[in-house]
Amino acid sequence: MPPRLLSALLLPLALTACDGARRAVSVPAHFTSHQICSAVFVGGLDAATFFAQGVAPQMRPGGALTRYQVDYDTGTVTVRFAGLVKSKAVYEGPAGCRVLTAEDPPPGPRIALPPPTPALLPPIAGPDVVAPADPTLTAALDRAFAEPDKAPHRWTKAVVILHDGKVVAERYAPGVGVDTPLIGWSMTKSVTNALIGILVRQGKLTVDQRLDVPAWDHDARRDITVDGLLRMTSGLDYGQSLAADWTSMADPTTQMVYARADMAAMVEAAPAKAPPGQVWTYSNGNTLLLSRLIKQRTGGSGSEVLAFAHRELFDPLGMEHATLELDATGTPIGSSHMWATARDWARFGQLFLDDGVVGGRRVLPEGWVDYSARLTPGSEDFGYGAGFWTNRAGSANNGGAAARRVRAGMPADSFMARGNQGQSIVIIPSARLVIVRLGMSYQPEGDILALERLVADTVAAFK
């Protein structure tokens, strides 16, 4: 028997002695139940295809030990991992899906959102898929969807290209269409950025204010600010989430998302490993603290925070299929769990292309887009701003990933929302372009080389 498989079989038996160990062992099952529940009931995707492409490859070797059952009548997914761990996720309407852990309250009445307000812009395209008129763009889409003969797969599901706010080219994989919501993973962090920005515009927050956390009053954490959380320089000792292994039993950020009722509380308890503002560490925990702050400043409940997100952001942009999922306390999982159609994600990118203005109305504060795309000191090797990855990190002759992206053809003024498995929104002000790519890539760095090629091909088409 292969050693990894043997470990997968023996580890649950060895770790059932304490609550922390049981929580760790439950992660693969909770991951599976949550993701399949969202894929089926939020995205309308085929469960078997999603498990084969979006779950099993991330579970190696645990995929062979996992069994799931979808109950379409009750909106639940039940998973058993290695015959020892059981997990159940439930669909909660506008709040998406939630895993029912031992410490969770039972499901209550579903949240009812108020009627949507009219979008501030006309549709970015008609109901049909927009085929490119330019053969250069056709070739770019061909390359983006080209599938390797064997693993690692890229499984591109959708590409949408906007120029001056209109779809000029798009393509979808079988089973996916213009109305199919797809998970954004860490692109959701950029949505959290926008919600924070709206609260700043409304005078309910400032980026330099400290968080009101009594437990931090007598140590270095008291100096953590909104800006420090957006820029990933909080100094909290909570691991890093780059190339996160979502099924890792030991990873604290994974346990936070899949095995905790109150996710932000788990981060709040983390000690400081560095003074705030001095060390850059990309971590989901920072964004979960911001998510709780958004909930607190919009009324304090899950229904109120979702009503705020739809009223102030999704509805004005015409994002008709956005689902921002919540934890058991009603806090948005703002680090990783929003589903939306490729066109919706493109509409979100257009907001930042247009400097935070939609249909003549300022949604984000003046200067917020430049603030978001400005390089965070300490992140030069990666190129990170405030909730966005950025190429505004110097010339192409400098070192680091941002310079490499510029050398590969991404304009130096571009910045990106990026998520696990290659989810991407690339915003290019100088070319008036927004490029969205969604899928389930297992290529290195979420298939960043293919994204660089797609962007370079698209920019070249408009020169």
C-alpha positions as CSV (number, residue, x, y, z in Angstrom):
1,M,0.0,0.0,0.0
2,P,1.4,3.4,-0.9
3,P,2.7,5.4,2.2
4,R,0.4,8.4,1.6
5,L,-2.7,6.1,1.3
6,L,-1.7,4.3,4.4
7,S,-1.3,7.6,6.2
8,A,-4.7,8.7,5.0
9,L,-6.2,5.5,6.4
10,L,-4.4,5.5,9.8
11,L,-4.4,9.2,10.6
12,P,-8.1,9.5,11.4
13,L,-7.7,6.6,13.9
14,A,-4.6,8.1,15.4
15,L,-6.1,11.6,15.9
16,T,-9.5,11.0,17.4
17,A,-8.3,11.6,21.0
18,C,-9.1,15.3,21.2
19,D,-11.4,18.0,19.8
20,G,-8.6,19.7,17.8
21,A,-7.6,16.5,16.2
22,R,-11.1,15.5,15.3
23,R,-11.6,19.0,13.8
24,A,-8.5,18.5,11.7
25,V,-9.5,15.1,10.5
26,S,-12.9,16.4,9.4
27,V,-11.4,19.0,7.0
28,P,-11.4,16.8,3.8
29,A,-15.0,15.7,4.4
30,H,-16.2,19.3,5.2
31,F,-14.3,20.6,2.1
32,T,-16.1,18.1,-0.1
33,S,-19.6,18.6,1.3
34,H,-19.4,22.4,1.1
35,Q,-17.9,22.6,-2.4
36,I,-20.3,20.0,-3.9
37,C,-23.3,21.7,-2.2
38,S,-22.3,25.1,-3.6
39,A,-21.5,23.7,-7.0
40,V,-24.9,21.9,-7.3
41,F,-27.3,24.3,-5.5
42,V,-25.6,27.7,-6.3
43,G,-23.8,26.9,-9.5
44,G,-26.3,24.4,-11.0
45,L,-23.3,22.2,-11.9
46,D,-23.2,18.4,-12.4
47,A,-22.1,16.9,-9.1
48,A,-20.1,14.0,-10.6
49,T,-18.2,16.3,-13.0
50,F,-17.5,18.8,-10.3
51,F,-16.2,16.1,-7.9
52,A,-14.0,14.6,-10.6
53,Q,-12.5,17.9,-11.6
54,G,-12.8,20.3,-8.6
55,V,-12.6,18.0,-5.6
56,A,-10.9,14.6,-6.2
57,P,-7.7,16.0,-7.7
58,Q,-7.3,18.2,-4.6
59,M,-7.9,15.2,-2.3
60,R,-5.2,12.9,-3.5
61,P,-5.1,10.2,-2.3
62,G,-8.2,10.9,-0.3
63,G,-10.5,11.2,-3.3
64,A,-10.7,7.4,-3.5
65,L,-11.8,7.3,0.1
66,T,-14.6,9.8,-0.3
67,R,-18.3,9.1,-0.8
68,Y,-20.9,11.8,-1.3
69,Q,-24.7,11.9,-1.6
70,V,-26.7,14.8,-2.9
71,D,-30.3,15.2,-1.6
72,Y,-32.0,17.5,-4.1
73,D,-35.2,17.6,-2.0
74,T,-33.6,18.9,1.2
75,G,-30.8,20.8,-0.4
76,T,-28.1,18.9,1.4
77,V,-24.9,17.0,0.6
78,T,-23.6,14.3,2.9
79,V,-20.0,13.1,2.7
80,R,-18.2,10.2,4.3
81,F,-14.4,10.2,4.3
82,A,-12.5,6.9,4.8
83,G,-15.7,5.5,6.3
84,L,-14.8,7.3,9.5
85,V,-15.7,11.0,9.2
86,K,-19.1,12.3,8.2
87,S,-19.9,15.8,7.0
88,K,-23.2,17.5,6.0
89,A,-23.6,20.8,4.1
90,V,-26.9,22.6,3.6
91,Y,-28.0,25.1,1.0
92,E,-29.3,28.3,2.6
93,G,-30.6,30.2,-0.4
94,P,-29.0,33.7,-0.9
95,A,-26.3,32.8,1.7
96,G,-25.2,29.8,-0.4
97,C,-24.1,26.6,1.4
98,R,-22.8,26.0,4.9
99,V,-21.2,23.0,6.6
100,L,-23.0,21.9,9.8
101,T,-20.2,21.3,12.3
102,A,-20.7,20.1,15.8
103,E,-20.5,23.6,17.1
104,D,-22.9,25.2,14.6
105,P,-26.4,26.2,15.4
106,P,-29.1,24.3,13.5
107,P,-30.2,25.9,10.2
108,G,-32.8,28.6,10.6
109,P,-35.1,30.3,8.2
110,R,-33.4,31.2,4.9
111,I,-32.4,34.8,4.5
112,A,-34.8,36.8,2.2
113,L,-33.1,39.6,0.3
114,P,-35.0,42.7,-0.6
115,P,-36.0,43.2,-4.2
116,P,-33.0,44.1,-6.3
117,T,-32.5,47.8,-7.3
118,P,-32.0,48.6,-11.0
119,A,-28.5,48.4,-12.4
120,L,-26.8,51.7,-13.2
121,L,-25.5,50.5,-16.6
122,P,-27.1,48.8,-19.6
123,P,-26.2,45.1,-20.1
124,I,-22.7,44.4,-21.2
125,A,-24.0,41.9,-23.7
126,G,-27.1,40.2,-25.0
127,P,-28.4,36.8,-23.9
128,D,-26.3,34.9,-26.4
129,V,-22.6,34.0,-26.2
130,V,-20.5,36.6,-27.9
131,A,-18.2,35.1,-30.4
132,P,-15.2,37.2,-31.3
133,A,-15.2,39.0,-34.6
134,D,-11.4,39.3,-34.6
135,P,-9.6,36.0,-35.5
136,T,-6.8,37.1,-33.2
137,L,-9.2,36.8,-30.3
138,T,-10.5,33.5,-31.6
139,A,-7.0,32.1,-31.5
140,A,-6.5,33.5,-28.0
141,L,-9.6,31.7,-26.8
142,D,-8.5,28.5,-28.5
143,R,-5.2,28.6,-26.6
144,A,-7.0,29.4,-23.3
145,F,-9.2,26.4,-23.6
146,A,-6.6,24.0,-25.0
147,E,-6.5,21.0,-22.7
148,P,-3.4,18.9,-22.0
149,D,-3.6,15.2,-22.9
150,K,-2.8,14.3,-19.3
151,A,-2.5,15.9,-15.8
152,P,-2.0,18.5,-14.7
153,H,-5.2,19.7,-16.3
154,R,-6.3,23.3,-16.7
155,W,-10.1,22.7,-17.2
156,T,-10.9,26.3,-18.3
157,K,-14.6,26.9,-17.7
158,A,-15.1,30.4,-18.9
159,V,-13.3,33.4,-20.5
160,V,-14.9,36.8,-20.9
161,I,-13.2,39.8,-22.5
162,L,-14.6,43.3,-22.0
163,H,-13.5,46.3,-24.0
164,D,-14.9,49.7,-23.1
165,G,-17.5,47.9,-20.9
166,K,-18.8,45.6,-23.6
167,V,-18.2,41.9,-24.2
168,V,-16.2,41.5,-27.3
169,A,-15.4,37.8,-26.9
170,E,-16.3,34.9,-24.6
171,R,-16.4,31.2,-24.4
172,Y,-17.7,28.5,-22.0
173,A,-16.9,24.9,-21.4
174,P,-19.7,22.3,-21.8
175,G,-22.2,22.5,-18.9
176,V,-21.3,26.2,-18.3
177,G,-23.0,29.2,-19.8
178,V,-23.6,32.9,-19.4
179,D,-25.9,32.3,-16.4
180,T,-23.7,29.8,-14.6
181,P,-22.2,31.0,-11.3
182,L,-18.6,29.8,-10.7
183,I,-16.5,30.1,-7.5
184,G,-14.0,32.9,-7.4
185,W,-11.9,31.5,-4.5
186,S,-9.6,34.4,-3.5
187,M,-11.0,36.8,-6.0
188,T,-13.5,37.2,-3.2
189,K,-10.8,39.1,-1.3
190,S,-11.1,41.8,-3.9
191,V,-14.9,41.9,-3.3
192,T,-14.2,42.4,0.4
193,N,-11.9,45.3,-0.6
194,A,-14.8,46.9,-2.5
195,L,-17.2,46.5,0.4
196,I,-14.6,48.1,2.7
197,G,-14.2,50.9,0.2
198,I,-18.0,51.5,0.2
199,L,-18.0,51.8,4.0
200,V,-15.0,54.2,3.8
201,R,-17.0,56.3,1.3
202,Q,-20.0,56.3,3.6
203,G,-17.8,57.6,6.5
204,K,-18.2,54.4,8.5
205,L,-14.6,53.3,8.3
206,T,-11.1,54.7,7.6
207,V,-8.2,52.6,6.4
208,D,-5.9,53.8,9.2
209,Q,-8.2,53.0,12.0
210,R,-7.4,50.2,14.4
211,L,-9.7,47.2,15.0
212,D,-11.8,47.2,18.2
213,V,-10.7,43.9,19.6
214,P,-10.5,44.0,23.4
215,A,-8.2,40.9,23.6
216,W,-5.6,42.9,21.7
217,D,-5.5,45.9,24.0
218,H,-2.3,45.0,25.8
219,D,0.0,43.7,23.1
220,A,1.3,44.6,19.6
221,R,-1.9,43.5,17.9
222,R,-3.7,46.6,19.1
223,D,-2.0,48.6,16.3
224,I,-3.4,46.4,13.5
225,T,-5.4,48.6,11.1
226,V,-7.8,48.1,8.3
227,D,-5.0,49.0,5.9
228,G,-2.7,46.3,7.4
229,L,-5.4,43.7,6.9
230,L,-6.1,44.7,3.3
231,R,-2.3,44.7,2.6
232,M,-1.6,41.4,4.5
233,T,0.8,43.2,6.9
234,S,-1.1,42.6,10.1
235,G,1.8,40.6,11.7
236,L,-0.6,37.9,12.9
237,D,0.9,34.4,13.2
238,Y,-1.8,32.6,11.2
239,G,0.1,30.8,8.4
240,Q,0.1,31.8,4.8
241,S,-2.5,31.0,2.1
242,L,-0.4,31.0,-1.1
243,A,-1.1,27.8,-3.0
244,A,-3.2,26.6,-0.1
245,D,-3.9,23.0,0.2
246,W,-7.6,23.2,0.9
247,T,-7.8,19.6,2.2
248,S,-4.7,19.8,4.5
249,M,-5.8,18.7,7.9
250,A,-3.0,20.7,9.7
251,D,-3.4,24.0,7.9
252,P,-5.0,26.6,10.3
253,T,-6.6,28.6,7.5
254,T,-8.2,25.5,6.1
255,Q,-9.6,24.5,9.5
256,M,-10.9,28.0,9.9
257,V,-12.9,27.9,6.7
258,Y,-14.1,24.3,6.9
259,A,-14.3,23.3,10.5
260,R,-15.2,26.4,12.5
261,A,-18.5,28.0,13.2
262,D,-17.0,31.4,13.9
263,M,-14.1,31.8,11.5
264,A,-13.0,35.3,12.5
265,A,-12.8,34.3,16.2
266,M,-10.2,31.7,15.3
267,V,-8.0,34.4,13.6
268,E,-8.6,36.9,16.5
269,A,-6.9,34.4,18.9
270,A,-3.7,34.2,16.8
271,P,-0.6,35.7,18.4
272,A,1.5,38.3,16.8
273,K,4.7,37.2,15.0
274,A,5.8,40.6,13.9
275,P,4.9,44.2,14.6
276,P,2.0,45.4,12.4
277,G,3.1,46.9,9.1
278,Q,6.5,45.3,8.9
279,V,6.1,41.8,7.4
280,W,4.0,40.8,4.4
281,T,2.2,37.4,4.7
282,Y,-0.7,36.5,2.5
283,S,-3.3,34.9,4.7
284,N,-7.0,34.3,4.5
285,G,-7.3,35.2,8.2
286,N,-6.7,38.9,7.5
287,T,-9.6,39.0,5.1
288,L,-11.9,37.1,7.6
289,L,-11.3,39.8,10.2
290,L,-12.3,42.4,7.6
291,S,-15.4,40.4,6.7
292,R,-16.5,40.4,10.4
293,L,-15.9,44.2,10.5
294,I,-18.1,44.6,7.4
295,K,-20.8,42.7,9.2
296,Q,-20.5,44.8,12.3
297,R,-20.7,48.1,10.4
298,T,-23.7,47.0,8.4
299,G,-26.0,45.9,11.2
300,G,-24.5,42.9,12.7
301,S,-26.4,40.0,11.1
302,G,-26.0,37.9,8.0
303,S,-29.2,39.2,6.4
304,E,-28.1,42.8,6.9
305,V,-24.6,42.3,5.5
306,L,-25.9,40.5,2.4
307,A,-28.6,43.2,1.9
308,F,-25.8,45.8,2.1
309,A,-23.6,43.9,-0.4
310,H,-26.4,43.6,-2.9
311,R,-27.8,47.1,-2.5
312,E,-24.5,48.9,-2.6
313,L,-22.4,46.7,-4.9
314,F,-24.0,43.8,-6.8
315,D,-27.2,45.5,-7.9
316,P,-25.7,48.8,-9.2
317,L,-23.2,46.7,-11.2
318,G,-25.9,44.4,-12.6
319,M,-24.3,41.4,-10.9
320,E,-27.5,39.3,-10.9
321,H,-26.0,35.9,-9.9
322,A,-23.6,36.8,-7.1
323,T,-23.8,34.6,-4.0
324,L,-21.5,35.6,-1.1
325,E,-21.5,32.7,1.4
326,L,-21.6,33.1,5.2
327,D,-20.2,31.2,8.2
328,A,-22.5,30.1,11.0
329,T,-22.3,33.5,12.7
330,G,-23.4,35.4,9.6
331,T,-19.9,36.7,8.7
332,P,-19.2,36.6,5.0
333,I,-16.5,34.1,4.0
334,G,-14.8,37.1,2.3
335,S,-11.5,35.3,1.8
336,S,-12.7,32.8,-0.7
337,H,-16.4,31.9,-1.1
338,M,-18.3,34.0,-3.6
339,W,-19.9,32.5,-6.6
340,A,-20.9,34.6,-9.7
341,T,-21.1,34.2,-13.4
342,A,-18.1,35.1,-15.6
343,R,-20.0,38.2,-16.8
344,D,-20.7,39.2,-13.2
345,W,-17.0,38.9,-12.4
346,A,-16.3,41.0,-15.5
347,R,-18.8,43.7,-14.3
348,F,-16.9,43.8,-11.0
349,G,-13.6,44.3,-12.8
350,Q,-15.2,47.1,-14.9
351,L,-16.0,49.0,-11.7
352,F,-12.3,49.2,-10.9
353,L,-11.4,50.0,-14.6
354,D,-13.8,52.9,-14.3
355,D,-12.2,54.3,-11.1
356,G,-15.0,53.1,-8.9
357,V,-17.8,55.0,-10.8
358,V,-20.8,53.2,-12.2
359,G,-23.3,55.1,-14.5
360,G,-22.1,58.4,-13.1
361,R,-22.5,57.4,-9.5
362,R,-19.3,57.0,-7.4
363,V,-19.5,53.6,-5.6
364,L,-15.9,53.5,-4.4
365,P,-14.1,56.5,-2.8
366,E,-12.1,58.8,-5.1
367,G,-8.5,57.4,-5.2
368,W,-9.6,53.9,-3.9
369,V,-8.6,52.1,-7.1
370,D,-5.1,53.5,-7.1
371,Y,-4.9,52.7,-3.4
372,S,-5.9,49.1,-4.1
373,A,-3.4,48.7,-7.0
374,R,-0.5,50.4,-5.2
375,L,2.3,48.0,-4.3
376,T,2.6,46.9,-0.6
377,P,6.1,47.3,0.7
378,G,7.5,43.8,1.5
379,S,5.5,42.1,-1.3
380,E,7.9,43.0,-4.1
381,D,8.6,39.3,-4.9
382,F,4.9,38.7,-5.6
383,G,3.4,42.1,-6.4
384,Y,0.5,42.7,-4.0
385,G,-1.6,45.8,-3.4
386,A,-4.6,46.1,-1.1
387,G,-6.9,43.1,-1.9
388,F,-5.5,42.9,-5.4
389,W,-2.4,41.6,-7.1
390,T,-0.6,44.3,-8.9
391,N,1.9,44.7,-11.8
392,R,2.6,48.3,-10.6
393,A,5.8,47.1,-9.0
394,G,8.5,48.8,-11.1
395,S,9.9,48.1,-14.5
396,A,10.0,44.8,-16.3
397,N,13.8,44.8,-15.7
398,N,13.3,44.4,-11.9
399,G,13.1,41.1,-10.2
400,G,9.9,39.4,-8.8
401,A,6.7,37.9,-10.2
402,A,5.2,41.3,-11.2
403,A,8.2,42.1,-13.4
404,R,8.0,38.7,-15.0
405,R,4.3,39.2,-15.7
406,V,5.1,42.6,-17.4
407,R,7.9,40.9,-19.5
408,A,5.3,38.3,-20.5
409,G,3.0,40.9,-22.0
410,M,0.8,42.1,-19.1
411,P,0.8,46.0,-19.1
412,A,2.6,47.6,-16.3
413,D,-0.5,49.4,-15.1
414,S,-2.6,46.3,-14.9
415,F,-3.8,44.7,-11.6
416,M,-5.7,41.5,-10.8
417,A,-8.1,39.7,-8.6
418,R,-6.7,36.2,-8.4
419,G,-7.9,32.9,-6.8
420,N,-7.0,29.3,-6.4
421,Q,-7.0,27.1,-9.6
422,G,-6.4,30.1,-11.8
423,Q,-9.5,32.3,-11.2
424,S,-8.6,35.7,-12.5
425,I,-9.9,39.2,-13.3
426,V,-7.2,41.2,-15.1
427,I,-7.9,45.0,-15.2
428,I,-5.9,47.0,-17.8
429,P,-6.8,50.7,-17.7
430,S,-4.4,51.7,-20.5
431,A,-6.1,49.3,-22.9
432,R,-9.7,49.7,-21.5
433,L,-9.8,45.9,-21.0
434,V,-11.1,43.5,-18.4
435,I,-10.2,39.8,-18.9
436,V,-11.9,37.1,-16.8
437,R,-10.7,33.5,-16.7
438,L,-12.4,30.9,-14.5
439,G,-11.7,27.1,-14.2
440,M,-10.1,24.3,-12.3
441,S,-6.4,24.5,-13.2
442,Y,-3.8,22.3,-11.6
443,Q,-1.0,23.9,-13.6
444,P,1.8,25.7,-11.6
445,E,0.6,28.9,-10.0
446,G,-2.9,28.4,-11.3
447,D,-1.7,28.3,-14.8
448,I,-0.2,31.8,-14.6
449,L,1.7,31.3,-17.9
450,A,-1.6,30.7,-19.8
451,L,-3.1,33.8,-18.2
452,E,-0.1,35.9,-19.2
453,R,-0.4,34.6,-22.8
454,L,-4.2,35.3,-22.9
455,V,-3.6,38.8,-21.7
456,A,-0.8,39.4,-24.1
457,D,-2.8,38.0,-27.0
458,T,-5.8,40.2,-26.1
459,V,-3.8,43.4,-25.7
460,A,-2.1,42.7,-29.0
461,A,-5.5,42.3,-30.7
462,F,-6.5,45.9,-29.7
463,K,-3.2,47.5,-30.8
